[in-house]
Amino acid sequence: MAGPQGTELSYIGGGSFYARVKGSAAGMLPLGEVAAANIKISEDKRERRGHQSPGSGVINAIRRIQSVELSVKLGTFSADNIAKALFGSASVVTAGTGVTETVTGYEEALVPLGKTGITNLVVKDVTDTTTYVAGTDYDLVRSGLWVYAAGAITDASVLHLTYDHPAQNVVQALVNAGLEYEIFLDGFNEAQSAKAVGVNFHRVRFGPVADWGLINDDYADIDLNADVLEDSTIVTAGLSKYLKVSYV
């Protein structure tokens, strides 16, 4: 029973977000760590001021919903999350053994390679008769080849490479328009003994990330803003076309 001051219902939220492309025949996949999430509703307010007496104030007002936005701070740098942030596509490249690649090597310069995490690198000349020596003619860095001027590789030489590489994620940026998603928060209210909170966002379209620090002194986040759009397929009276909140 509530007392004279009402029931105490404080809120400290947490939980896990899940998403899938709107209308797809697929399960909802986790977004991973979400450090913060906020709903923002903007309005278009129109006021009618009175003019029939001095100092008249507002005699009528209407408030129309202008937009509903969802902002999320993603701490999980999965390929899918990066693809959302960059309007991109995510794919997985399987591990490769004995992969070949042809590059042009320049003295005292880095040659970016087609794969990352490379091991067992062999570097030969264009005729495949000379095998160059790591640490003397070149060095393998994380994702590229550094050519030494003092080594046997002459400037602008065509090099034949053979190497192994692990499986890796690849994101091609800015190849997709913003896709629409269904989003679900499987949440809890820590201020109420972690009771369950569920939030359905019926139709969501993310914007691209505005600022993503590639080099940081602290943990990076992907800050994304999304429009929560009206879902015209929901036609039952009394049901929201935007989002639904359920809690215990």
C-alpha positions as CSV (number, residue, x, y, z in Angstrom):
1,M,0.0,0.0,0.0
2,A,1.3,3.4,-0.9
3,G,1.8,5.9,1.9
4,P,0.7,9.5,1.9
5,Q,3.7,10.5,-0.2
6,G,3.3,7.8,-2.8
7,T,5.3,4.7,-3.6
8,E,9.1,5.0,-3.9
9,L,10.1,4.1,-7.5
10,S,13.6,5.3,-8.2
11,Y,15.4,4.2,-11.3
12,I,19.0,3.2,-12.1
13,G,19.0,1.4,-15.3
14,G,21.2,-1.3,-16.8
15,G,20.8,-4.2,-19.2
16,S,21.6,-5.5,-22.7
17,F,20.5,-4.2,-26.1
18,Y,19.6,-6.4,-29.0
19,A,19.0,-5.5,-32.6
20,R,18.0,-6.9,-36.0
21,V,17.3,-5.4,-39.4
22,K,13.6,-4.3,-39.5
23,G,11.5,-7.0,-41.2
24,S,14.3,-9.6,-41.4
25,A,13.7,-13.2,-40.6
26,A,16.5,-13.3,-38.1
27,G,17.1,-13.4,-34.4
28,M,18.0,-10.2,-32.5
29,L,21.8,-10.0,-31.9
30,P,23.4,-8.3,-28.9
31,L,25.0,-4.9,-29.2
32,G,27.4,-5.8,-26.3
33,E,28.4,-3.3,-23.7
34,V,26.2,-0.2,-23.7
35,A,27.6,2.4,-21.3
36,A,24.7,4.8,-21.6
37,A,21.4,5.0,-23.5
38,N,18.9,7.9,-23.6
39,I,15.5,8.7,-25.1
40,K,15.0,12.3,-26.2
41,I,11.6,13.5,-27.3
42,S,11.5,16.9,-29.1
43,E,8.3,18.9,-29.5
44,D,6.8,21.6,-31.7
45,K,5.1,23.9,-29.3
46,R,2.6,26.5,-30.6
47,E,1.1,29.2,-28.3
48,R,-1.8,31.6,-28.7
49,R,-1.3,34.8,-26.7
50,G,-4.2,36.9,-25.7
51,H,-4.5,40.5,-27.0
52,Q,-7.8,41.6,-25.4
53,S,-6.4,43.0,-22.3
54,P,-3.0,44.5,-21.2
55,G,-0.4,42.0,-20.2
56,S,-2.4,39.0,-21.4
57,G,-0.5,35.7,-21.3
58,V,-0.9,32.4,-23.2
59,I,-4.6,31.6,-23.6
60,N,-4.1,28.3,-25.6
61,A,-1.2,26.0,-26.5
62,I,-0.6,22.8,-28.3
63,R,2.3,20.5,-28.2
64,R,3.1,18.2,-31.1
65,I,5.7,15.5,-31.1
66,Q,8.4,16.6,-33.5
67,S,10.9,13.7,-33.1
68,V,11.9,10.8,-31.0
69,E,15.6,10.0,-30.7
70,L,17.6,7.2,-29.1
71,S,21.3,7.7,-28.3
72,V,23.6,4.9,-27.3
73,K,27.2,4.7,-26.2
74,L,28.6,1.5,-27.5
75,G,31.6,0.0,-25.7
76,T,31.8,-3.2,-27.8
77,F,33.7,-2.7,-31.0
78,S,32.2,-5.6,-32.9
79,A,32.3,-5.6,-36.7
80,D,28.5,-5.2,-36.7
81,N,28.6,-2.2,-34.4
82,I,31.4,-0.6,-36.4
83,A,29.4,-1.1,-39.6
84,K,26.4,0.6,-38.0
85,A,28.6,3.5,-37.1
86,L,30.2,3.8,-40.5
87,F,27.1,3.0,-42.7
88,G,29.1,0.0,-43.7
89,S,29.0,-3.7,-44.3
90,A,30.7,-6.3,-42.1
91,S,32.2,-9.6,-43.2
92,V,34.5,-12.3,-41.9
93,V,37.6,-13.4,-43.8
94,T,38.5,-17.0,-42.9
95,A,42.1,-17.8,-41.9
96,G,44.5,-18.3,-44.9
97,T,47.6,-20.4,-45.3
98,G,50.1,-19.8,-48.1
99,V,48.3,-16.6,-49.3
100,T,50.1,-14.8,-52.1
101,E,50.2,-11.1,-52.7
102,T,52.2,-8.9,-55.1
103,V,53.2,-5.4,-53.9
104,T,55.7,-2.7,-54.8
105,G,58.3,-1.9,-52.2
106,Y,59.7,1.5,-51.6
107,E,62.9,2.2,-49.6
108,E,62.3,3.5,-46.0
109,A,58.6,3.4,-46.5
110,L,55.7,1.2,-45.4
111,V,53.7,-1.0,-47.8
112,P,50.2,-1.8,-46.4
113,L,49.3,-5.4,-46.9
114,G,45.9,-6.9,-47.8
115,K,45.6,-8.8,-44.5
116,T,46.5,-8.2,-40.9
117,G,48.1,-10.3,-38.2
118,I,50.4,-11.9,-40.8
119,T,52.8,-14.7,-39.9
120,N,55.3,-16.9,-41.8
121,L,56.0,-14.2,-44.3
122,V,58.3,-15.0,-47.2
123,V,59.4,-12.1,-49.5
124,K,60.8,-12.8,-52.9
125,D,61.7,-10.7,-56.0
126,V,59.5,-10.6,-59.1
127,T,61.2,-13.6,-60.6
128,D,60.9,-15.7,-57.4
129,T,64.7,-16.4,-57.5
130,T,65.8,-14.2,-54.6
131,T,64.4,-14.6,-51.1
132,Y,64.9,-11.4,-49.0
133,V,65.9,-11.6,-45.3
134,A,63.7,-10.3,-42.5
135,G,65.5,-7.8,-40.3
136,T,68.0,-7.0,-43.0
137,D,66.0,-6.3,-46.1
138,Y,62.6,-5.6,-44.5
139,D,60.6,-5.8,-41.4
140,L,57.0,-7.1,-40.9
141,V,54.9,-4.7,-38.8
142,R,51.3,-5.4,-37.7
143,S,49.7,-4.8,-41.1
144,G,52.5,-3.9,-43.4
145,L,56.0,-4.3,-44.8
146,W,58.8,-1.9,-44.0
147,V,61.6,-1.8,-46.6
148,Y,65.1,-0.9,-45.5
149,A,67.2,1.3,-47.8
150,A,70.4,-0.5,-46.7
151,G,68.9,-3.9,-47.7
152,A,68.9,-5.8,-51.0
153,I,65.4,-4.6,-52.1
154,T,65.9,-1.7,-54.5
155,D,63.5,1.2,-54.6
156,A,60.1,0.5,-56.4
157,S,60.8,-3.2,-56.7
158,V,57.9,-5.6,-57.4
159,L,57.8,-8.1,-54.6
160,H,56.1,-11.5,-54.4
161,L,54.8,-12.3,-50.9
162,T,53.6,-15.6,-49.3
163,Y,52.1,-15.6,-45.8
164,D,49.6,-17.0,-43.4
165,H,46.9,-14.9,-41.6
166,P,44.3,-15.5,-39.0
167,A,40.5,-15.1,-39.5
168,Q,39.6,-11.4,-39.4
169,N,36.7,-9.0,-39.5
170,V,36.4,-6.5,-42.3
171,V,34.2,-3.5,-42.4
172,Q,33.7,-1.6,-45.7
173,A,32.7,1.9,-44.7
174,L,30.0,4.1,-46.4
175,V,28.6,1.5,-48.7
176,N,25.1,1.3,-47.2
177,A,22.5,3.8,-46.5
178,G,21.2,3.8,-42.9
179,L,19.4,0.6,-42.4
180,E,16.3,0.3,-40.2
181,Y,16.4,-1.8,-37.1
182,E,14.2,-3.2,-34.4
183,I,15.8,-2.6,-31.0
184,F,15.1,-4.3,-27.7
185,L,16.4,-3.5,-24.2
186,D,16.4,-6.5,-21.9
187,G,17.0,-4.3,-18.9
188,F,16.7,-4.0,-15.1
189,N,16.2,-1.4,-12.5
190,E,19.0,-1.6,-10.0
191,A,17.3,0.8,-7.7
192,Q,14.4,-1.7,-7.3
193,S,16.3,-4.9,-6.6
194,A,17.1,-5.4,-10.3
195,K,13.5,-5.9,-11.3
196,A,13.0,-6.5,-15.0
197,V,12.5,-3.7,-17.5
198,G,11.8,-4.3,-21.2
199,V,11.8,-1.6,-23.9
200,N,10.8,-2.3,-27.5
201,F,11.8,0.3,-30.2
202,H,9.7,-0.7,-33.2
203,R,11.5,1.2,-36.0
204,V,15.0,2.7,-35.6
205,R,17.4,4.3,-38.0
206,F,20.9,5.1,-36.9
207,G,22.9,8.1,-38.1
208,P,26.6,7.7,-38.7
209,V,29.1,8.3,-35.9
210,A,30.0,11.9,-35.6
211,D,33.3,11.5,-33.8
212,W,35.3,8.3,-33.2
213,G,38.8,8.6,-31.7
214,L,41.1,6.0,-33.3
215,I,43.9,6.7,-30.9
216,N,43.0,7.1,-27.2
217,D,44.4,7.4,-23.7
218,D,41.2,5.8,-22.3
219,Y,38.6,3.3,-23.4
220,A,36.9,4.4,-26.6
221,D,33.1,4.4,-27.2
222,I,31.0,4.5,-30.3
223,D,28.4,7.3,-29.8
224,L,25.4,6.8,-32.0
225,N,22.2,8.7,-32.4
226,A,19.1,7.2,-34.0
227,D,15.7,8.3,-35.0
228,V,12.8,6.3,-33.6
229,L,10.4,6.4,-36.4
230,E,6.7,5.8,-36.6
231,D,5.9,2.2,-37.5
232,S,2.8,2.4,-39.7
233,T,2.3,-1.4,-39.5
234,I,1.0,-1.0,-35.9
235,V,-2.6,-0.1,-36.4
236,T,-4.3,-1.4,-33.2
237,A,-5.8,1.5,-31.2
238,G,-3.9,2.3,-28.0
239,L,-0.6,0.7,-29.1
240,S,2.4,3.0,-29.7
241,K,3.8,3.2,-33.1
242,Y,7.2,4.2,-31.6
243,L,8.1,2.3,-28.5
244,K,6.8,0.2,-25.6
245,V,8.1,0.1,-22.0
246,S,7.3,-2.9,-19.7
247,Y,8.5,-3.2,-16.2
248,V,7.8,-5.1,-13.0
